[in-house]
Amino acid sequence: MDLSKRVQLFLCISVLVLLIPLKADAMHIMEGFLPPMWCLVWGLLTLPFVVIGLKSIKRIIAENPRLKILLAMAGAFAFVLSALKLPSVTGSCSHPTGVGFGAILFGPTVMSVLGLIVLLFQSLLLAHGGLTTLGANTFSMAVVGPLVAYGVFVLVRKMRGSQSMAIFLGAALGDLLTYMTTSVQLALAFPAEIGGFAASMAKFMGIFAVTQIPLAVSEGILTVLIFNAIAAYGKDELKLLKFFPEGGMNHVK
């Protein structure tokens, strides 16, 4: 089965997963929860990354139109994973982010655009997140997460770590830092009466960031498996990505 058919199958499965009714209380900041000032601040901080990402996507498609398939797959992967609601050990709910995959393939700013689209559709179709909190959710999941994932991947490779380890750590830490950023956002908006920002951040970190660790590890493993599958069946597409040494990744080591 060629890569195009595999992507089509992946998208079909994704649609079926999204048709399963879910209570939308996973860890996107919900509609109307943040004060207007913080909605504006996070939206303005996110905007430059989206603008740069749009230019990057335009350049990638212009240079290699065949990479549209992988771009679509990166968006679908983030859409499905970040729409899943999984119970955490504290009784709250968390979800993977799926942004590390696309960030490692195309760079972090591309995922800022794809992540914004993902979060917009989730807020409109799944009541997951919100329009007023779109900037804050995009900043944590589609700006910080991809930047961390890409940076960790590059750093591990420069330190001569294996490719699979670089992918795993990039995806896992990108996931984890998304939740840590969300904790900071909530602490800034709602400082504790006693202890202020620091006390509030410690509370949110304890609830969300710590309990996200098992999901971050799982996402790292899944991302490595996805890269292995693409390396096995989509070598031609990967060779078009100048990001990889010598024009492509023949296999994940």
BELCORWO-V428448 format. One line per field, one symbol per residue. phi: phi as a letter, one per 20 degrees, with the letter a starting at -180 (. if undefined). A space follows every 10 residues. Layout:
phi=???
This chain:
phi=.fffffffff ffffffffff fcfecfeeff gmeefggfff gfffffgfff ffffffffff fffbgffgff ffffffffff ffefdcfdfe neccbfdmef gffffdofff fffffffgff fffeedldna ffdfffffff eddfgfffgf ffgfffffem fffffffgff fffffffgff ffffgffffc fffdomgfff ffffffedff feggffffff ffffffffff fedcffffff effeglnrdf aed
